[in-house]
Amino acid sequence: MSQTPVSTRFLADLSPAARLWLATPVLFMIPLFWDLTGLDGWVMQQLADSNGFPLRHQWWLEKVMHDAARHLATVMYIGVLVMVWRPLGPFRRLSRILRVEAAVGVTLGLLAVRWMKRLSMTSCPWDLQDFGGVARHVSHWNWGTLDGGPGQCFPGGHASAALAFVALALPWLTSVMGEERRMGRQWLLAVLWGGLALGAAQTLRGAHFPSHTLWTALVCWGVALANHQVFRWVRRA
């Protein structure tokens, strides 16, 4: 008779929320590994030269993927707030406290990225000397180090317009019902694809390094998970 591996039994015994917490350190390794490879610089060098980024003002990337996407994200955020009191579709299956949790999680994700950007002294790729700007390249790990540019470019604010909505997936992902967890995974994938698309558009324009999008995803995920844990404590109190 075959025996189930200990690791498989261990994961099976964990609650859905505990599995998500366990996955977080693994997710942290993705942007960390990217930073260690130095691929940020290589990618940007393929997209620009000393004259700048030729796609910076490309119509689709600027008007649709940036401007229109930002307006759409604003409408979606307002919709999330409204659905706390007037839920539609599958959100009717969530209790009000879970809808509040989701709305707070999205808000905190947006605020966390905005706060980090305001403190960051890292300038955007299109501000660097290599690409026609005035700033010298300084790693975003060197907090507090001026690079001679405007700074406030890390992590990726535009990508957070999609990635902050990862908080909406948490009530579903942590459900004990398999069908609801599947819905949570679908929402999670949609948010990740949306965030990666917005981040890629900004990279093509020269606004952000690829790593900025990866770190934005991790920040939004961590904030959403911490927010979910706080609301779990509130519900149990």
C-alpha positions as CSV (number, residue, x, y, z in Angstrom):
1,M,0.0,0.0,0.0
2,S,1.4,3.4,-1.0
3,Q,1.8,6.0,1.7
4,T,1.1,9.7,1.3
5,P,4.3,11.7,1.6
6,V,4.6,13.6,4.9
7,S,4.9,16.9,3.1
8,T,1.6,16.3,1.3
9,R,-0.2,15.3,4.5
10,F,1.2,18.4,6.2
11,L,-0.2,20.7,3.5
12,A,-3.5,18.9,3.5
13,D,-3.9,19.5,7.2
14,L,-3.3,23.2,6.9
15,S,-6.2,25.7,6.6
16,P,-6.5,27.5,3.3
17,A,-5.2,30.7,5.1
18,A,-2.2,28.9,6.5
19,R,-1.3,27.7,3.0
20,L,-1.3,31.2,1.7
21,W,1.0,32.4,4.5
22,L,3.3,29.4,3.8
23,A,3.5,30.4,0.1
24,T,4.5,34.0,0.8
25,P,8.2,33.4,1.5
26,V,8.3,31.5,-1.8
27,L,6.7,34.4,-3.6
28,F,9.3,36.7,-2.0
29,M,12.1,34.8,-3.7
30,I,10.7,35.7,-7.2
31,P,11.5,39.4,-7.2
32,L,14.6,38.8,-5.0
33,F,16.0,36.4,-7.6
34,W,15.2,38.8,-10.4
35,D,17.1,41.6,-8.6
36,L,20.1,39.3,-8.1
37,T,20.3,38.5,-11.8
38,G,20.6,42.2,-12.8
39,L,18.1,41.6,-15.6
40,D,16.5,45.0,-15.0
41,G,19.3,46.8,-16.8
42,W,19.5,44.3,-19.6
43,V,15.8,44.6,-20.4
44,M,15.8,48.4,-20.4
45,Q,18.8,48.5,-22.7
46,Q,16.8,46.4,-25.3
47,L,14.1,49.0,-25.2
48,A,16.0,52.3,-25.3
49,D,19.3,54.1,-26.1
50,S,20.8,57.4,-25.1
51,N,18.0,59.2,-26.9
52,G,15.4,57.7,-24.6
53,F,12.5,55.3,-25.0
54,P,10.9,55.4,-28.5
55,L,7.6,53.9,-27.1
56,R,7.3,56.4,-24.3
57,H,4.4,58.2,-26.0
58,Q,3.1,55.3,-28.1
59,W,-0.6,55.9,-28.3
60,W,-1.8,52.4,-27.1
61,L,0.6,52.3,-24.3
62,E,0.1,55.8,-23.1
63,K,-3.6,56.5,-23.8
64,V,-5.1,53.0,-23.3
65,M,-2.8,51.0,-21.0
66,H,-2.0,54.0,-18.8
67,D,-4.6,56.7,-19.0
68,A,-7.7,54.6,-19.7
69,A,-6.6,51.8,-17.4
70,R,-6.2,54.3,-14.6
71,H,-9.7,55.6,-15.1
72,L,-11.0,52.0,-15.2
73,A,-9.2,51.2,-12.0
74,T,-10.8,54.2,-10.3
75,V,-14.3,53.1,-11.4
76,M,-13.6,49.6,-10.1
77,Y,-12.4,50.9,-6.8
78,I,-15.6,52.9,-6.4
79,G,-17.5,49.8,-7.3
80,V,-15.8,47.8,-4.6
81,L,-16.7,50.5,-2.0
82,V,-20.3,50.6,-3.2
83,M,-20.6,46.8,-3.0
84,V,-19.9,46.9,0.7
85,W,-23.5,48.0,1.1
86,R,-25.0,47.0,-2.3
87,P,-23.3,43.7,-3.4
88,L,-23.8,42.4,-6.9
89,G,-23.3,38.9,-8.4
90,P,-21.0,36.6,-6.5
91,F,-20.3,39.2,-3.8
92,R,-23.8,38.6,-2.5
93,R,-22.4,35.4,-1.2
94,L,-20.0,37.2,1.1
95,S,-21.0,38.6,4.5
96,R,-20.7,42.3,4.9
97,I,-17.7,42.0,7.2
98,L,-15.9,40.1,4.4
99,R,-16.9,42.7,1.9
100,V,-15.5,45.4,4.2
101,E,-12.3,43.3,4.5
102,A,-11.9,43.2,0.8
103,A,-12.5,47.0,0.4
104,V,-10.1,47.8,3.2
105,G,-7.5,45.4,1.7
106,V,-7.6,47.1,-1.7
107,T,-7.4,50.5,-0.1
108,L,-4.4,49.6,2.1
109,G,-2.6,48.0,-0.9
110,L,-3.0,51.2,-2.9
111,L,-1.9,53.4,0.1
112,A,1.1,51.2,0.9
113,V,2.5,51.4,-2.7
114,R,1.8,55.2,-2.8
115,W,3.6,55.6,0.6
116,M,6.6,53.6,-0.5
117,K,6.8,55.7,-3.7
118,R,6.7,58.9,-1.8
119,L,9.6,57.8,0.3
120,S,11.6,56.2,-2.5
121,M,14.6,58.2,-4.0
122,T,14.8,55.8,-6.9
123,S,14.2,57.5,-10.3
124,C,12.4,56.0,-13.2
125,P,14.4,54.5,-16.1
126,W,13.5,57.4,-18.5
127,D,15.2,59.7,-16.0
128,L,18.5,57.9,-16.1
129,Q,21.6,59.2,-17.8
130,D,21.9,56.0,-19.9
131,F,18.6,56.9,-21.5
132,G,18.9,60.6,-21.9
133,G,18.0,61.7,-18.4
134,V,20.0,63.2,-15.6
135,A,19.9,60.6,-12.8
136,R,22.6,57.9,-12.2
137,H,21.4,54.4,-11.6
138,V,21.1,53.6,-7.9
139,S,19.5,50.3,-6.8
140,H,16.2,50.5,-5.1
141,W,17.7,48.6,-2.2
142,N,19.8,51.7,-1.4
143,W,17.1,53.5,0.5
144,G,18.0,57.1,1.3
145,T,20.6,57.4,-1.5
146,L,20.0,60.3,-3.9
147,D,20.5,59.5,-7.6
148,G,20.3,63.1,-8.9
149,G,16.8,62.6,-10.4
150,P,13.3,63.2,-9.2
151,G,13.0,59.8,-7.5
152,Q,9.6,58.5,-6.2
153,C,9.5,55.7,-8.8
154,F,9.6,52.5,-6.7
155,P,7.6,50.3,-6.5
156,G,5.2,50.5,-9.5
157,G,2.2,52.7,-8.8
158,H,0.4,52.0,-12.0
159,A,0.7,48.3,-11.6
160,S,-0.9,48.6,-8.2
161,A,-4.0,49.9,-9.9
162,A,-4.7,46.2,-10.7
163,L,-2.6,44.3,-8.2
164,A,-4.2,46.0,-5.1
165,F,-7.4,44.2,-6.1
166,V,-5.7,40.9,-5.0
167,A,-7.4,41.6,-1.7
168,L,-10.8,40.7,-3.3
169,A,-9.6,37.2,-3.8
170,L,-8.7,36.5,-0.2
171,P,-12.3,35.9,1.1
172,W,-12.7,33.3,-1.6
173,L,-9.2,31.7,-1.4
174,T,-9.5,31.1,2.3
175,S,-13.0,29.6,2.1
176,V,-13.5,26.0,3.2
177,M,-15.7,25.5,0.1
178,G,-13.8,24.1,-2.9
179,E,-16.0,26.0,-5.4
180,E,-15.4,29.3,-3.7
181,R,-11.6,28.7,-3.6
182,R,-11.7,28.0,-7.4
183,M,-13.4,31.4,-7.8
184,G,-10.7,33.0,-5.7
185,R,-8.0,31.4,-7.9
186,Q,-9.7,32.8,-11.0
187,W,-9.9,36.2,-9.5
188,L,-6.3,36.0,-8.4
189,L,-5.1,35.1,-11.9
190,A,-7.2,37.9,-13.5
191,V,-5.6,40.4,-11.1
192,L,-2.1,39.1,-11.6
193,W,-2.5,39.2,-15.4
194,G,-3.9,42.7,-15.2
195,G,-1.1,43.9,-13.0
196,L,1.6,42.3,-15.2
197,A,0.0,43.8,-18.3
198,L,0.0,47.3,-16.8
199,G,3.5,46.9,-15.5
200,A,4.8,45.6,-18.8
201,A,3.2,48.6,-20.6
202,Q,5.1,51.0,-18.2
203,T,8.3,49.1,-18.7
204,L,8.0,49.5,-22.5
205,R,7.4,53.2,-22.0
206,G,10.5,53.5,-19.8
207,A,8.5,54.4,-16.6
208,H,9.5,51.3,-14.5
209,F,11.9,48.5,-14.4
210,P,10.3,45.0,-14.5
211,S,11.3,44.4,-10.9
212,H,9.1,47.4,-9.8
213,T,6.1,45.4,-10.9
214,L,7.2,42.2,-9.2
215,W,7.8,44.1,-5.9
216,T,4.4,45.8,-6.3
217,A,2.7,42.4,-6.6
218,L,4.5,41.2,-3.4
219,V,3.6,44.4,-1.5
220,C,-0.1,44.2,-2.4
221,W,-0.2,40.5,-1.6
222,G,1.5,41.0,1.8
223,V,-0.8,43.8,2.7
224,A,-3.9,41.9,1.6
225,L,-2.9,38.8,3.6
226,A,-2.1,40.8,6.7
227,N,-5.4,42.7,6.4
228,H,-7.2,39.3,6.0
229,Q,-5.5,38.0,9.2
230,V,-6.6,41.1,11.2
231,F,-10.2,40.7,10.0
232,R,-10.1,37.0,11.0
233,W,-9.2,38.1,14.5
234,V,-12.0,40.7,14.5
235,R,-14.5,38.1,13.4
236,R,-13.4,35.7,16.2
237,A,-13.5,38.4,18.9
